[in-house]
Amino acid sequence: MLVLIVIAAVAVIILIVVKRAIKRQGMNPVPVKRAPDVPAPIQFIKELSVQESEEVVGTEEYPLDNRFGDQAFTTVRQVSRESINELSVDTSSDLGGKVGLEVLSAIKAEIEAQVSQQTGQKIGEKVTESQTLTFSVGPKSSVLYEVVWKRKVRSGERRYLSGGNSVTVPYRINYGLSCEVRTQAQKANH
């Protein structure tokens, strides 16, 4: 609601500034069309179908081949990756026909604020994860270490009331970053 009031206030201020500038320059003012009515306020009703999961965003392999070594071998690796917290809102349905662009923008901003508050992650923020990992392999063996990078996914729908219309907005947020290390012993080739 506050966003809609701010948008209307900014439109009025711009109109006043333009009219004053035209008067100062001695130009004949062109009739200005009346600004459209302020869109109907939106009211959040409830959140539906919320699902939390993880998705793999990348993998890195670190093979350690010590098949010809008589002693264990250890190495330390620094791994790092960046990701950006993202919000996507599905507007492909008949959503645009039920509400105007201003209301749709307000809904997106509300979803961003609420989901950011719930997850503790800011949309658009760059996330960097760095780890120092120690990889080891025994004598006469070979191991493949795999670093699996993951980020969290939250998806759902938020229902709103706008101008007497019930509007359901599907969303998805990808946020955070973590890594998991998997190992796989390699078979010896004779």
Rosetta constraint file for C-alpha pairs under 8 A:
AtomPair CA 1 CA 5 HARMONIC 6.42 0.50
AtomPair CA 1 CA 41 HARMONIC 5.65 0.50
AtomPair CA 1 CA 42 HARMONIC 6.83 0.50
AtomPair CA 2 CA 6 HARMONIC 6.19 0.50
AtomPair CA 3 CA 7 HARMONIC 6.19 0.50
AtomPair CA 3 CA 106 HARMONIC 6.78 0.50
AtomPair CA 4 CA 8 HARMONIC 6.28 0.50
AtomPair CA 4 CA 38 HARMONIC 7.09 0.50
AtomPair CA 4 CA 39 HARMONIC 7.36 0.50
AtomPair CA 4 CA 41 HARMONIC 7.37 0.50
AtomPair CA 4 CA 102 HARMONIC 7.85 0.50
AtomPair CA 4 CA 106 HARMONIC 7.45 0.50
AtomPair CA 5 CA 9 HARMONIC 6.16 0.50
AtomPair CA 5 CA 38 HARMONIC 7.96 0.50
AtomPair CA 6 CA 10 HARMONIC 6.11 0.50
AtomPair CA 7 CA 11 HARMONIC 6.30 0.50
AtomPair CA 8 CA 12 HARMONIC 6.40 0.50
AtomPair CA 8 CA 38 HARMONIC 6.55 0.50
AtomPair CA 9 CA 13 HARMONIC 6.28 0.50
AtomPair CA 10 CA 14 HARMONIC 6.16 0.50
AtomPair CA 11 CA 15 HARMONIC 6.26 0.50
AtomPair CA 11 CA 35 HARMONIC 7.63 0.50
AtomPair CA 12 CA 16 HARMONIC 6.32 0.50
AtomPair CA 13 CA 17 HARMONIC 6.21 0.50
AtomPair CA 14 CA 18 HARMONIC 6.14 0.50
AtomPair CA 15 CA 19 HARMONIC 6.25 0.50
AtomPair CA 16 CA 20 HARMONIC 6.28 0.50
AtomPair CA 17 CA 21 HARMONIC 6.20 0.50
AtomPair CA 18 CA 22 HARMONIC 6.22 0.50
AtomPair CA 19 CA 23 HARMONIC 6.33 0.50
AtomPair CA 19 CA 29 HARMONIC 7.44 0.50
AtomPair CA 20 CA 24 HARMONIC 6.25 0.50
AtomPair CA 21 CA 25 HARMONIC 6.32 0.50
AtomPair CA 22 CA 26 HARMONIC 6.32 0.50
AtomPair CA 22 CA 27 HARMONIC 5.46 0.50
AtomPair CA 22 CA 28 HARMONIC 7.25 0.50
AtomPair CA 22 CA 29 HARMONIC 6.34 0.50
AtomPair CA 23 CA 27 HARMONIC 6.27 0.50
AtomPair CA 23 CA 28 HARMONIC 7.75 0.50
AtomPair CA 23 CA 29 HARMONIC 7.61 0.50
AtomPair CA 39 CA 100 HARMONIC 7.40 0.50
AtomPair CA 39 CA 102 HARMONIC 6.91 0.50
AtomPair CA 39 CA 103 HARMONIC 6.52 0.50
AtomPair CA 40 CA 103 HARMONIC 7.51 0.50
AtomPair CA 40 CA 162 HARMONIC 5.92 0.50
AtomPair CA 40 CA 163 HARMONIC 5.04 0.50
AtomPair CA 41 CA 103 HARMONIC 7.56 0.50
AtomPair CA 41 CA 162 HARMONIC 5.97 0.50
AtomPair CA 41 CA 163 HARMONIC 6.97 0.50
AtomPair CA 42 CA 103 HARMONIC 7.17 0.50
AtomPair CA 42 CA 106 HARMONIC 7.96 0.50
AtomPair CA 42 CA 107 HARMONIC 7.48 0.50
AtomPair CA 42 CA 160 HARMONIC 6.40 0.50
AtomPair CA 42 CA 161 HARMONIC 5.69 0.50
AtomPair CA 42 CA 162 HARMONIC 4.66 0.50
AtomPair CA 42 CA 163 HARMONIC 7.55 0.50
AtomPair CA 43 CA 160 HARMONIC 5.37 0.50
AtomPair CA 43 CA 161 HARMONIC 5.08 0.50
AtomPair CA 43 CA 162 HARMONIC 6.50 0.50
AtomPair CA 44 CA 158 HARMONIC 7.51 0.50
AtomPair CA 44 CA 159 HARMONIC 6.22 0.50
AtomPair CA 44 CA 160 HARMONIC 4.47 0.50
AtomPair CA 44 CA 161 HARMONIC 6.51 0.50
AtomPair CA 45 CA 158 HARMONIC 7.62 0.50
AtomPair CA 45 CA 159 HARMONIC 5.43 0.50
AtomPair CA 45 CA 160 HARMONIC 5.20 0.50
AtomPair CA 45 CA 161 HARMONIC 6.83 0.50
AtomPair CA 46 CA 158 HARMONIC 5.95 0.50
AtomPair CA 46 CA 159 HARMONIC 5.38 0.50
AtomPair CA 46 CA 160 HARMONIC 7.35 0.50
AtomPair CA 47 CA 156 HARMONIC 7.21 0.50
AtomPair CA 47 CA 157 HARMONIC 5.79 0.50
AtomPair CA 47 CA 158 HARMONIC 4.42 0.50
AtomPair CA 47 CA 159 HARMONIC 6.18 0.50
AtomPair CA 48 CA 156 HARMONIC 5.91 0.50
AtomPair CA 48 CA 157 HARMONIC 5.02 0.50
AtomPair CA 48 CA 158 HARMONIC 6.04 0.50
AtomPair CA 48 CA 159 HARMONIC 7.51 0.50
AtomPair CA 49 CA 155 HARMONIC 7.70 0.50
AtomPair CA 49 CA 156 HARMONIC 4.94 0.50
AtomPair CA 49 CA 157 HARMONIC 6.18 0.50
AtomPair CA 50 CA 154 HARMONIC 6.95 0.50
AtomPair CA 50 CA 155 HARMONIC 5.61 0.50
AtomPair CA 50 CA 156 HARMONIC 4.22 0.50
AtomPair CA 50 CA 157 HARMONIC 6.99 0.50
AtomPair CA 51 CA 153 HARMONIC 7.96 0.50
AtomPair CA 51 CA 154 HARMONIC 5.65 0.50
AtomPair CA 51 CA 155 HARMONIC 5.37 0.50
AtomPair CA 51 CA 156 HARMONIC 6.28 0.50
AtomPair CA 52 CA 152 HARMONIC 7.25 0.50
AtomPair CA 52 CA 153 HARMONIC 5.73 0.50
AtomPair CA 52 CA 154 HARMONIC 4.63 0.50
AtomPair CA 52 CA 155 HARMONIC 6.75 0.50
AtomPair CA 53 CA 152 HARMONIC 5.87 0.50
AtomPair CA 53 CA 153 HARMONIC 5.16 0.50
AtomPair CA 53 CA 154 HARMONIC 6.54 0.50
AtomPair CA 54 CA 150 HARMONIC 6.28 0.50
AtomPair CA 54 CA 151 HARMONIC 5.59 0.50
AtomPair CA 54 CA 152 HARMONIC 4.40 0.50
AtomPair CA 54 CA 153 HARMONIC 5.49 0.50
AtomPair CA 55 CA 150 HARMONIC 5.44 0.50
AtomPair CA 55 CA 151 HARMONIC 5.63 0.50
AtomPair CA 55 CA 152 HARMONIC 6.38 0.50
AtomPair CA 55 CA 153 HARMONIC 6.82 0.50
AtomPair CA 56 CA 148 HARMONIC 6.86 0.50
AtomPair CA 56 CA 149 HARMONIC 5.78 0.50
AtomPair CA 56 CA 150 HARMONIC 4.43 0.50
AtomPair CA 56 CA 151 HARMONIC 6.69 0.50
AtomPair CA 57 CA 148 HARMONIC 7.89 0.50
AtomPair CA 57 CA 149 HARMONIC 5.64 0.50
AtomPair CA 57 CA 150 HARMONIC 5.48 0.50
AtomPair CA 57 CA 151 HARMONIC 6.94 0.50
AtomPair CA 58 CA 148 HARMONIC 6.11 0.50
AtomPair CA 58 CA 149 HARMONIC 5.15 0.50
AtomPair CA 58 CA 150 HARMONIC 7.25 0.50
AtomPair CA 59 CA 146 HARMONIC 6.65 0.50
AtomPair CA 59 CA 147 HARMONIC 5.50 0.50
AtomPair CA 59 CA 148 HARMONIC 4.53 0.50
AtomPair CA 59 CA 149 HARMONIC 5.94 0.50
AtomPair CA 60 CA 146 HARMONIC 5.66 0.50
AtomPair CA 60 CA 147 HARMONIC 5.11 0.50
AtomPair CA 60 CA 148 HARMONIC 6.68 0.50
AtomPair CA 61 CA 144 HARMONIC 6.85 0.50
AtomPair CA 61 CA 145 HARMONIC 5.82 0.50
AtomPair CA 61 CA 146 HARMONIC 4.51 0.50
AtomPair CA 61 CA 147 HARMONIC 6.38 0.50
AtomPair CA 62 CA 144 HARMONIC 5.86 0.50
AtomPair CA 62 CA 145 HARMONIC 4.95 0.50
AtomPair CA 62 CA 146 HARMONIC 6.12 0.50
AtomPair CA 62 CA 147 HARMONIC 7.95 0.50
AtomPair CA 63 CA 142 HARMONIC 7.47 0.50
AtomPair CA 63 CA 143 HARMONIC 5.91 0.50
AtomPair CA 63 CA 144 HARMONIC 4.22 0.50
AtomPair CA 63 CA 145 HARMONIC 5.91 0.50
AtomPair CA 64 CA 136 HARMONIC 7.69 0.50
AtomPair CA 64 CA 137 HARMONIC 6.56 0.50
AtomPair CA 64 CA 142 HARMONIC 5.62 0.50
AtomPair CA 64 CA 143 HARMONIC 5.23 0.50
AtomPair CA 64 CA 144 HARMONIC 6.10 0.50
AtomPair CA 64 CA 145 HARMONIC 7.66 0.50
AtomPair CA 65 CA 137 HARMONIC 7.65 0.50
AtomPair CA 65 CA 141 HARMONIC 6.63 0.50
AtomPair CA 65 CA 142 HARMONIC 4.38 0.50
AtomPair CA 65 CA 143 HARMONIC 6.52 0.50
AtomPair CA 66 CA 72 HARMONIC 7.75 0.50
AtomPair CA 66 CA 73 HARMONIC 7.06 0.50
AtomPair CA 66 CA 137 HARMONIC 6.68 0.50
AtomPair CA 66 CA 138 HARMONIC 7.06 0.50
AtomPair CA 66 CA 139 HARMONIC 6.02 0.50
AtomPair CA 66 CA 140 HARMONIC 5.62 0.50
AtomPair CA 66 CA 141 HARMONIC 5.24 0.50
AtomPair CA 66 CA 142 HARMONIC 5.45 0.50
AtomPair CA 67 CA 139 HARMONIC 6.60 0.50
AtomPair CA 67 CA 140 HARMONIC 3.87 0.50
AtomPair CA 67 CA 141 HARMONIC 4.49 0.50
AtomPair CA 67 CA 142 HARMONIC 5.89 0.50
AtomPair CA 67 CA 188 HARMONIC 7.44 0.50
AtomPair CA 68 CA 139 HARMONIC 7.52 0.50
AtomPair CA 68 CA 140 HARMONIC 5.55 0.50
AtomPair CA 68 CA 141 HARMONIC 7.87 0.50
AtomPair CA 69 CA 139 HARMONIC 5.30 0.50
AtomPair CA 69 CA 140 HARMONIC 5.58 0.50
AtomPair CA 70 CA 139 HARMONIC 4.99 0.50
AtomPair CA 70 CA 140 HARMONIC 6.42 0.50
AtomPair CA 71 CA 138 HARMONIC 6.67 0.50
AtomPair CA 71 CA 139 HARMONIC 4.73 0.50
AtomPair CA 71 CA 140 HARMONIC 7.97 0.50
AtomPair CA 72 CA 136 HARMONIC 7.12 0.50
AtomPair CA 72 CA 137 HARMONIC 5.70 0.50
AtomPair CA 72 CA 138 HARMONIC 4.21 0.50
AtomPair CA 72 CA 139 HARMONIC 4.84 0.50
AtomPair CA 73 CA 136 HARMONIC 5.60 0.50
AtomPair CA 73 CA 137 HARMONIC 5.33 0.50
AtomPair CA 73 CA 138 HARMONIC 6.35 0.50
AtomPair CA 73 CA 139 HARMONIC 7.35 0.50
AtomPair CA 74 CA 134 HARMONIC 6.90 0.50
AtomPair CA 74 CA 135 HARMONIC 5.60 0.50
AtomPair CA 74 CA 136 HARMONIC 4.19 0.50
AtomPair CA 74 CA 137 HARMONIC 6.45 0.50
AtomPair CA 75 CA 134 HARMONIC 5.78 0.50
AtomPair CA 75 CA 135 HARMONIC 5.32 0.50
AtomPair CA 75 CA 136 HARMONIC 6.42 0.50
AtomPair CA 76 CA 132 HARMONIC 6.84 0.50
AtomPair CA 76 CA 133 HARMONIC 5.62 0.50
AtomPair CA 76 CA 134 HARMONIC 4.43 0.50
AtomPair CA 76 CA 135 HARMONIC 6.19 0.50
AtomPair CA 77 CA 132 HARMONIC 5.74 0.50
AtomPair CA 77 CA 133 HARMONIC 5.24 0.50
AtomPair CA 77 CA 134 HARMONIC 6.37 0.50
AtomPair CA 77 CA 135 HARMONIC 7.64 0.50
AtomPair CA 78 CA 130 HARMONIC 7.11 0.50
AtomPair CA 78 CA 131 HARMONIC 5.82 0.50
AtomPair CA 78 CA 132 HARMONIC 4.50 0.50
AtomPair CA 78 CA 133 HARMONIC 6.27 0.50
AtomPair CA 79 CA 130 HARMONIC 5.63 0.50
AtomPair CA 79 CA 131 HARMONIC 5.39 0.50
AtomPair CA 79 CA 132 HARMONIC 6.39 0.50
AtomPair CA 79 CA 133 HARMONIC 7.46 0.50
AtomPair CA 80 CA 128 HARMONIC 7.11 0.50
AtomPair CA 80 CA 129 HARMONIC 5.59 0.50
AtomPair CA 80 CA 130 HARMONIC 4.19 0.50
AtomPair CA 80 CA 131 HARMONIC 6.43 0.50
AtomPair CA 81 CA 128 HARMONIC 5.79 0.50
AtomPair CA 81 CA 129 HARMONIC 5.63 0.50
AtomPair CA 81 CA 130 HARMONIC 6.71 0.50
AtomPair CA 81 CA 149 HARMONIC 7.98 0.50
AtomPair CA 82 CA 126 HARMONIC 6.82 0.50
AtomPair CA 82 CA 127 HARMONIC 5.57 0.50
AtomPair CA 82 CA 128 HARMONIC 4.43 0.50
AtomPair CA 82 CA 129 HARMONIC 6.54 0.50
AtomPair CA 82 CA 177 HARMONIC 7.79 0.50
AtomPair CA 83 CA 126 HARMONIC 5.77 0.50
AtomPair CA 83 CA 127 HARMONIC 5.24 0.50
AtomPair CA 83 CA 128 HARMONIC 6.56 0.50
AtomPair CA 83 CA 176 HARMONIC 7.62 0.50
AtomPair CA 83 CA 177 HARMONIC 6.95 0.50
AtomPair CA 84 CA 123 HARMONIC 7.84 0.50
AtomPair CA 84 CA 124 HARMONIC 5.89 0.50
AtomPair CA 84 CA 125 HARMONIC 5.60 0.50
AtomPair CA 84 CA 126 HARMONIC 4.41 0.50
AtomPair CA 84 CA 127 HARMONIC 5.86 0.50
AtomPair CA 84 CA 175 HARMONIC 7.07 0.50
AtomPair CA 85 CA 121 HARMONIC 7.34 0.50
AtomPair CA 85 CA 122 HARMONIC 6.86 0.50
AtomPair CA 85 CA 123 HARMONIC 5.06 0.50
AtomPair CA 85 CA 124 HARMONIC 5.17 0.50
AtomPair CA 85 CA 125 HARMONIC 5.53 0.50
AtomPair CA 85 CA 126 HARMONIC 6.52 0.50
AtomPair CA 85 CA 127 HARMONIC 7.25 0.50
AtomPair CA 85 CA 173 HARMONIC 7.26 0.50
AtomPair CA 85 CA 174 HARMONIC 5.57 0.50
AtomPair CA 85 CA 175 HARMONIC 4.42 0.50
AtomPair CA 85 CA 176 HARMONIC 6.73 0.50
AtomPair CA 86 CA 123 HARMONIC 5.57 0.50
AtomPair CA 86 CA 124 HARMONIC 5.87 0.50
AtomPair CA 86 CA 173 HARMONIC 5.52 0.50
AtomPair CA 86 CA 174 HARMONIC 5.21 0.50
AtomPair CA 86 CA 175 HARMONIC 6.54 0.50
AtomPair CA 87 CA 112 HARMONIC 7.07 0.50
AtomPair CA 87 CA 123 HARMONIC 6.48 0.50
AtomPair CA 87 CA 171 HARMONIC 7.17 0.50
AtomPair CA 87 CA 172 HARMONIC 5.78 0.50
AtomPair CA 87 CA 173 HARMONIC 4.40 0.50
AtomPair CA 87 CA 174 HARMONIC 6.61 0.50
AtomPair CA 88 CA 171 HARMONIC 5.67 0.50
AtomPair CA 88 CA 172 HARMONIC 5.30 0.50
AtomPair CA 88 CA 173 HARMONIC 6.38 0.50
AtomPair CA 89 CA 108 HARMONIC 7.08 0.50
AtomPair CA 89 CA 169 HARMONIC 7.02 0.50
AtomPair CA 89 CA 170 HARMONIC 5.99 0.50
AtomPair CA 89 CA 171 HARMONIC 4.40 0.50
AtomPair CA 89 CA 172 HARMONIC 6.56 0.50
AtomPair CA 90 CA 169 HARMONIC 6.67 0.50
AtomPair CA 90 CA 170 HARMONIC 5.41 0.50
AtomPair CA 90 CA 171 HARMONIC 6.03 0.50
AtomPair CA 91 CA 95 HARMONIC 5.92 0.50
AtomPair CA 91 CA 96 HARMONIC 6.75 0.50
AtomPair CA 91 CA 169 HARMONIC 7.44 0.50
AtomPair CA 91 CA 170 HARMONIC 8.00 0.50
AtomPair CA 92 CA 96 HARMONIC 7.91 0.50
AtomPair CA 94 CA 98 HARMONIC 6.67 0.50
AtomPair CA 95 CA 99 HARMONIC 6.41 0.50
AtomPair CA 95 CA 167 HARMONIC 6.90 0.50
AtomPair CA 95 CA 168 HARMONIC 7.80 0.50
AtomPair CA 95 CA 169 HARMONIC 7.58 0.50
AtomPair CA 96 CA 100 HARMONIC 6.29 0.50
AtomPair CA 96 CA 101 HARMONIC 7.16 0.50
AtomPair CA 96 CA 104 HARMONIC 7.41 0.50
AtomPair CA 98 CA 165 HARMONIC 7.00 0.50
AtomPair CA 98 CA 167 HARMONIC 7.43 0.50
AtomPair CA 99 CA 103 HARMONIC 6.01 0.50
AtomPair CA 99 CA 104 HARMONIC 6.53 0.50
AtomPair CA 99 CA 162 HARMONIC 7.28 0.50
AtomPair CA 100 CA 104 HARMONIC 6.22 0.50
AtomPair CA 101 CA 105 HARMONIC 6.08 0.50
AtomPair CA 102 CA 106 HARMONIC 6.25 0.50
AtomPair CA 103 CA 107 HARMONIC 6.11 0.50
AtomPair CA 104 CA 108 HARMONIC 6.25 0.50
AtomPair CA 105 CA 109 HARMONIC 6.25 0.50
AtomPair CA 106 CA 110 HARMONIC 6.15 0.50
AtomPair CA 107 CA 111 HARMONIC 6.15 0.50
AtomPair CA 108 CA 112 HARMONIC 6.12 0.50
AtomPair CA 109 CA 113 HARMONIC 6.18 0.50
AtomPair CA 110 CA 114 HARMONIC 6.11 0.50
AtomPair CA 111 CA 115 HARMONIC 5.87 0.50
AtomPair CA 111 CA 158 HARMONIC 7.90 0.50
AtomPair CA 112 CA 116 HARMONIC 5.86 0.50
AtomPair CA 112 CA 123 HARMONIC 6.78 0.50
AtomPair CA 113 CA 117 HARMONIC 6.13 0.50
AtomPair CA 114 CA 118 HARMONIC 6.18 0.50
AtomPair CA 115 CA 119 HARMONIC 6.06 0.50
AtomPair CA 115 CA 173 HARMONIC 7.94 0.50
AtomPair CA 116 CA 120 HARMONIC 5.48 0.50
AtomPair CA 116 CA 121 HARMONIC 5.08 0.50
AtomPair CA 116 CA 122 HARMONIC 5.29 0.50
AtomPair CA 116 CA 123 HARMONIC 6.61 0.50
AtomPair CA 117 CA 121 HARMONIC 7.15 0.50
AtomPair CA 121 CA 125 HARMONIC 7.74 0.50
AtomPair CA 121 CA 175 HARMONIC 6.80 0.50
AtomPair CA 121 CA 176 HARMONIC 7.33 0.50
AtomPair CA 123 CA 175 HARMONIC 7.98 0.50
AtomPair CA 127 CA 176 HARMONIC 6.44 0.50
AtomPair CA 127 CA 177 HARMONIC 6.78 0.50
AtomPair CA 128 CA 177 HARMONIC 7.26 0.50
AtomPair CA 129 CA 177 HARMONIC 6.30 0.50
AtomPair CA 129 CA 178 HARMONIC 6.57 0.50
AtomPair CA 135 CA 145 HARMONIC 7.45 0.50
AtomPair CA 137 CA 141 HARMONIC 6.60 0.50
AtomPair CA 137 CA 142 HARMONIC 6.45 0.50
AtomPair CA 137 CA 143 HARMONIC 6.21 0.50
AtomPair CA 138 CA 142 HARMONIC 7.67 0.50
AtomPair CA 141 CA 185 HARMONIC 7.84 0.50
AtomPair CA 141 CA 186 HARMONIC 7.33 0.50
AtomPair CA 141 CA 188 HARMONIC 7.18 0.50
AtomPair CA 142 CA 185 HARMONIC 6.18 0.50
AtomPair CA 142 CA 186 HARMONIC 5.13 0.50
AtomPair CA 142 CA 187 HARMONIC 7.34 0.50
AtomPair CA 142 CA 188 HARMONIC 7.47 0.50
AtomPair CA 143 CA 183 HARMONIC 6.79 0.50
AtomPair CA 143 CA 184 HARMONIC 5.74 0.50
AtomPair CA 143 CA 185 HARMONIC 4.53 0.50
AtomPair CA 143 CA 186 HARMONIC 5.29 0.50
AtomPair CA 144 CA 183 HARMONIC 5.69 0.50
AtomPair CA 144 CA 184 HARMONIC 5.17 0.50
AtomPair CA 144 CA 185 HARMONIC 6.32 0.50
AtomPair CA 144 CA 186 HARMONIC 6.70 0.50
AtomPair CA 145 CA 181 HARMONIC 6.73 0.50
AtomPair CA 145 CA 182 HARMONIC 5.78 0.50
AtomPair CA 145 CA 183 HARMONIC 4.61 0.50
AtomPair CA 145 CA 184 HARMONIC 6.56 0.50
AtomPair CA 146 CA 181 HARMONIC 5.64 0.50
AtomPair CA 146 CA 182 HARMONIC 5.09 0.50
AtomPair CA 146 CA 183 HARMONIC 6.21 0.50
AtomPair CA 147 CA 179 HARMONIC 6.39 0.50
AtomPair CA 147 CA 180 HARMONIC 5.73 0.50
AtomPair CA 147 CA 181 HARMONIC 4.63 0.50
AtomPair CA 147 CA 182 HARMONIC 6.48 0.50
AtomPair CA 148 CA 179 HARMONIC 5.40 0.50
AtomPair CA 148 CA 180 HARMONIC 5.13 0.50
AtomPair CA 148 CA 181 HARMONIC 6.22 0.50
AtomPair CA 148 CA 182 HARMONIC 7.55 0.50
AtomPair CA 149 CA 177 HARMONIC 7.01 0.50
AtomPair CA 149 CA 178 HARMONIC 5.80 0.50
AtomPair CA 149 CA 179 HARMONIC 4.43 0.50
AtomPair CA 149 CA 180 HARMONIC 6.59 0.50
AtomPair CA 150 CA 177 HARMONIC 5.71 0.50
AtomPair CA 150 CA 178 HARMONIC 5.33 0.50
AtomPair CA 150 CA 179 HARMONIC 5.98 0.50
AtomPair CA 150 CA 180 HARMONIC 7.90 0.50
AtomPair CA 151 CA 174 HARMONIC 6.59 0.50
AtomPair CA 151 CA 175 HARMONIC 5.81 0.50
AtomPair CA 151 CA 176 HARMONIC 5.28 0.50
AtomPair CA 151 CA 177 HARMONIC 4.55 0.50
AtomPair CA 151 CA 178 HARMONIC 6.28 0.50
AtomPair CA 152 CA 174 HARMONIC 5.74 0.50
AtomPair CA 152 CA 175 HARMONIC 5.34 0.50
AtomPair CA 152 CA 176 HARMONIC 6.01 0.50
AtomPair CA 152 CA 177 HARMONIC 7.20 0.50
AtomPair CA 153 CA 172 HARMONIC 7.01 0.50
AtomPair CA 153 CA 173 HARMONIC 5.71 0.50
AtomPair CA 153 CA 174 HARMONIC 4.66 0.50
AtomPair CA 153 CA 175 HARMONIC 6.49 0.50
AtomPair CA 154 CA 172 HARMONIC 5.74 0.50
AtomPair CA 154 CA 173 HARMONIC 5.28 0.50
AtomPair CA 154 CA 174 HARMONIC 6.67 0.50
AtomPair CA 155 CA 170 HARMONIC 7.57 0.50
AtomPair CA 155 CA 171 HARMONIC 5.66 0.50
AtomPair CA 155 CA 172 HARMONIC 4.24 0.50
AtomPair CA 155 CA 173 HARMONIC 6.32 0.50
AtomPair CA 156 CA 170 HARMONIC 5.78 0.50
AtomPair CA 156 CA 171 HARMONIC 5.66 0.50
AtomPair CA 156 CA 172 HARMONIC 6.66 0.50
AtomPair CA 157 CA 168 HARMONIC 6.36 0.50
AtomPair CA 157 CA 169 HARMONIC 5.31 0.50
AtomPair CA 157 CA 170 HARMONIC 4.16 0.50
AtomPair CA 157 CA 171 HARMONIC 5.91 0.50
AtomPair CA 158 CA 168 HARMONIC 5.70 0.50
AtomPair CA 158 CA 169 HARMONIC 5.26 0.50
AtomPair CA 158 CA 170 HARMONIC 6.50 0.50
AtomPair CA 158 CA 171 HARMONIC 7.75 0.50
AtomPair CA 159 CA 166 HARMONIC 6.96 0.50
AtomPair CA 159 CA 167 HARMONIC 5.62 0.50
AtomPair CA 159 CA 168 HARMONIC 4.34 0.50
AtomPair CA 159 CA 169 HARMONIC 6.26 0.50
AtomPair CA 160 CA 166 HARMONIC 5.79 0.50
AtomPair CA 160 CA 167 HARMONIC 5.10 0.50
AtomPair CA 160 CA 168 HARMONIC 6.32 0.50
AtomPair CA 160 CA 169 HARMONIC 7.95 0.50
AtomPair CA 161 CA 165 HARMONIC 5.58 0.50
AtomPair CA 161 CA 166 HARMONIC 4.67 0.50
AtomPair CA 161 CA 167 HARMONIC 6.07 0.50
AtomPair CA 162 CA 166 HARMONIC 6.53 0.50
AtomPair CA 162 CA 167 HARMONIC 7.14 0.50
